[in-house]
Amino acid sequence: MKDSFLTLFTITRLIRNSLVEVKLSEGFSRTHLAFPVSFLRTYNQTGEENFPSRNKTHHPPDKVELEDYSSPVKKIIKSRKIRINGKNYRKYLVRFKDQTADKNK
């Protein structure tokens, strides 16, 4: 089932005070044309609160601070997979040479 709040529909006629007929787009052709008025939402220009599943544009951060990893890795202690913005990444907990266990990063 598709999310009906992703697009706008035009009301073609008022059947009763509580029922309207709408013009559906191609993807909704198997759905009936009449809907109760209580199902309708008014159109807002921003619509972010009414359409939470709408794709949002994500901008990259302005500046990323990188830590200094000048010493070589002695041992990989643990790894895990994470997902950020639809992309898979792997994070590692490592121990560097010449450092104690409390300095693991």
C-alpha positions as a printed Julia matrix, in Angstrom:
105×3 Matrix{Float64}:
   0.0    0.0     0.0
   1.32   3.43   -0.91
   1.41   6.39    1.44
  -1.4    8.66    0.29
   0.14  11.78    1.85
   3.06  11.87   -0.59
   1.15  13.63   -3.32
  -1.8   15.96   -3.91
  -5.18  14.83   -5.18
  -7.76  17.05   -6.87
 -11.32  16.93   -5.54
 -13.59  16.44   -8.58
 -17.0   16.61   -6.88
 -18.78  16.63   -3.54
 -20.99  13.52   -3.35
 -22.46  14.28    0.09
 -21.46  16.6     2.91
 -19.22  13.87    4.29
 -18.04  12.22    1.03
 -15.93  13.52   -1.88
 -14.68  12.1    -5.16
 -11.01  12.68   -6.01
  -8.92  12.35   -9.16
  -6.23   9.74   -8.43
  -2.79   9.49   -9.98
  -1.67   6.46  -11.99
  -0.15   4.59   -9.04
  -3.46   4.62   -7.18
  -5.64   3.37  -10.04
  -6.93   0.32   -8.13
  -8.21   2.42   -5.23
 -11.83   3.59   -5.12
 -12.46   7.23   -5.98
 -14.73   8.26   -3.08
 -13.28   9.18    0.32
 -14.78  10.5     3.55
 -14.08  14.16    4.21
 -12.43  13.18    7.51
  -9.6   11.51    5.52
  -8.66  14.76    3.76
  -5.88  17.11    4.84
  -5.39  20.69    3.76
  -2.38  21.5     1.63
   0.42  23.42    3.36
   3.34  24.85    1.44
   5.99  23.45    3.82
   4.16  20.27    4.76
   7.03  18.84    6.84
   4.81  18.03    9.81
   2.03  16.64    7.59
   4.36  14.57    5.38
   7.02  13.02    7.66
   8.05  10.35    5.14
   8.82  12.85    2.36
  12.47  12.8     1.25
  14.52  15.52    2.89
  17.7   17.0     1.5
  20.69  16.31    3.72
  23.6   18.7     3.47
  27.13  17.57    4.42
  28.7   19.18    7.48
  30.84  22.25    6.86
  33.98  20.94    8.53
  34.95  17.58   10.0
  37.61  17.41   12.7
  39.84  14.35   12.33
  41.78  12.97   15.26
  45.51  12.36   15.03
  46.19   8.64   14.55
  49.91   8.89   14.02
  50.85   5.71   15.9
  50.23   2.35   14.17
  47.4    0.0    15.18
  48.43  -2.82   17.5
  45.15  -4.75   17.66
  41.53  -4.52   16.45
  39.5   -5.21   19.57
  35.97  -5.06   18.2
  34.06  -4.07   15.05
  30.44  -3.38   14.24
  28.32  -2.45   11.25
  26.32   0.77   11.33
  23.97   2.4     8.83
  24.04   6.17    8.29
  21.77   7.85    5.72
  21.19   4.56    3.91
  24.88   3.64    3.61
  26.63   0.83    5.47
  29.78   1.61    7.44
  32.02  -0.4     9.74
  33.34   1.04   13.0
  36.4   -0.37   14.73
  37.6   -0.24   18.32
  41.38  -0.45   18.12
  44.39  -0.37   20.41
  47.37   1.61   19.19
  50.97   0.61   19.84
  52.61   2.25   22.85
  49.24   3.11   24.45
  47.34   1.65   27.39
  43.87   0.06   27.33
  42.18   3.23   28.57
  43.26   5.02   25.35
  41.33   2.64   23.03
  39.58   4.46   20.18
